[in-house]
Amino acid sequence: MKGKGAQYNPSNPFAELQLGNYHDEGIDEYTMEETPKTSIFYESPKNVLSKNSSPDLPFSYSVNPYQGCEHGCVYCYARNSHTYWGFSAGLDFESKIIVKPDVGKTLDKQLSHPGWKVQPIMLSGNTDCYQPVERKLRLTRSILEVMLKYRNPVSVITKNVLILRDLDLIQELARLQLIHVYFSITTLDESLRSKLEPRTATSQRKLEAIQTLSQAGVPVGVMAAPIIPSLNQHEIPIILEAAASNGAISAGYTVVRLNGQIKEIFEDWVEKSYPDRADKVINQIKELHHGKLNDTNWGERMKGSGNIALMIDQLFQHASRKYFGDKKMPPYNLEIFRKGGSYNLFEA
């Protein structure tokens, strides 16, 4: 199914009733829409800052203007969260997008609260803030405007070159040492990318965006993620080399983990997309996570364990030293936060 990562809608584990097509021959289909169009749903939460206590994550807070993601990355860990809305983790995740139209206004109120203590906020920690619907709704831009107003640090990660539309805000945030930008590059193989994450920008366009941001004075890094054994682990050195040559100054990686219903969605995808090595891919992912497709242990779930995880880490560390040396992201400036959003007469 072109343009889609998941190839069907699995049952929602929280729903008592399921919608489907049923044939006299006994052959059932999971959904009435084989190629569903994108639908938008709205919510207006009173709190748009999500807090986490995971020791695996560098930030305590994140803000997500969207739930669900048109990019359609088949491995996306956020797919499971869609079931809490009554949707499927499969095609629904890619086509039924929940948006927060007042996210900028709500964030403004939260940062102006006397109890807020300045600290970096992740944008986004769940789904891509620069997915296609952002071109029209501009919710991510409203968030960046609030960050600049209060001079609160922000870290952005994306797979979409739409971020360049907001270069004016990003460049000013960079001038004040208030932003880090990361591009997620899973593969340089366009055949693999078009199947694995069908509506993301091509790797070449991502590399060009890294160069544009870097030349504009924005600190940019690359995330080689997720690493999937027998599909893209061999690309770690060339991804890091390409990113570094285009101006990236930092690199990181995570390994794939198939939590919840992503397990069956990914297994269905790999059997259809790469039948010649499907069993090998699945078995090697299990080797990363103590014989399972997912690991919930802090410290291991993002990097894996065992011989394959060690090989991946050594390959990454060698490439990182070779292409990045001692380069790293500059520290955030936490000294210029505007309490209440108020300007200081002596500010630059």
C-alpha positions, 0 to 999 in steps of 0.5 A: 500500500503506497504512502502508508507504513502500516498495511492494515488496521489491527483491532483496538484492544480497548474497543468492545466492537470492531468495524470491518467487512465480512464475506460469506467465504469467511475471509474478513478484512480489518478495515472498510478503507484500504487507503484512508484519507487524512481526517482531522480531530480537535482537542483543547487540553488545559495542559500541553506540557507532558512530564516524564520521569524516564532516565533514558530521556534527557528532558523532563517535559515535552509538548506535542501539537499532534497525536497521530502522524501522517509520516507513517513510520511503521516502527513508531512507538507512538502508535500505541497511544492512538488506541486510547482515543478509540482509533487503531495503531495501524492505518488510523494512526497515519490518517486520523490526526488529533490536533491541539489548535490552542497549543500555543496559547495554552503553552504561553499560560503555562510558561507564565505561571510563577511555578514554572522553572526554566528548563529545556522542553522537547518538541516533539516527544511523541509524533513529528511536529513538522508532519504534513498537516503543520504546513497549514495549521502552523501549530509548531510555529506558534510554539516556537514563538512562545519559546522565543517570547519567554526565552525558554530553551527547546529541542526539536527533532523531525524527519521533515524539511518543513522546519526550514519554513521557521528558520527566522524563529529558529535562527533567533533562538540559536543566536540566544543559545536556546535551541538544538535541532536534530534530524532523524535519518534512518537510512540513505537507501530510498527504496527502504525509506519509502517503505519504512517511513513513506511520507518523510522527507528523502534523506538527501533533502534532510541532509540539505536542510542540515546544511542550511540550518548549520550555515545559519548558525543553528546547532544541528545533530543527527539521530540514526534511529531506529537501528533495525538489524539486517535492514539498516545497521550497516548504514550507521557510518555513512549516515554519520559521515553524510550528516557531519559533512553537511554541518551536523555537530552531534550524533545519537542512535536508538535501536528498534523496539516493538512495543504493544501492537507495533509488534504485529504491525511491524511483523506484517510489514516486514513479511510483505516488504522483505519476505526473503529476510523477514525471519532474520530481522524479527529474530535479531530484534529479539536478540536485542531485547532478551528474546522479546521484541520489546524491552521495558528495562531502563537503560537497555530498551533504547540501546538493547543488550547482547552481541548484536547490540554491542556490535551496533554500539561499537560501529556507532562509537567508531563512526562518531569519533571519526566524523564528529571528534569532540564536537558537541551541542552547545549548552543552553542559556538558562540565564535569560528566561523572561519570567512572565514573558516580560522584557528587560529594559537592558536586554540585547 
